[in-house]
């Protein structure tokens, strides 16, 4: 059973997704196709991914690719990438006032690293600090970061979405504490300790 939603006759979308998913990714990425939302655009495709080293999951997220041949004004184009990135960071990040700026740098640097040209780029970064008290005081504090990002590929990359797919996985890797790395390289040690939180939600 197909889990993507493609408008009848939208061969452009089908070809773009096929080429995108055939491109190599860094070895820590484990992704799979999931049911796509039905009301966001005529043609949609979605995937979820995790950054995994050994048996540890460092970050997780979702990607939704939207295509409306008629275009949408808010997109300034006919394609839209909608992304969710989640990770649990070290407790030290609870007092890191610049975490939002750091998260934004993960987005812009990941796009730049993979030459993913984008416009109408937006990001919301949310930090959640959980502190336990009383009978639960022995539980360690946790810091979760959630990033919701969306952008429109530039016109010359509408049929070549592989750089944008790779940029999304690079954002996941950055949130998981891994340094930038091109595809097909040996895994590198995290720069900060992180793991994916539970209950990853849909970015839409």
Secondary structure, DSSP 4 states (H G I P E B T S, - for coil): ---SB--TT-HHHHHHHHHHHHS---TTEEEEEEPPPSSS-SEEEEEEEEEEETTEEEEEEEEEEEEEEEEETTTTEEEEEEEEEEEEE-GGGGG-TTHHHHHHHHHHHHHHHTT--EEEEEEEEEEEEE---GGGTTSPPEEEEEEEEEEEE-GGGTT--HHHHHHHHHHHHHHTTPPP--SS------SS--BPPSSPPP--
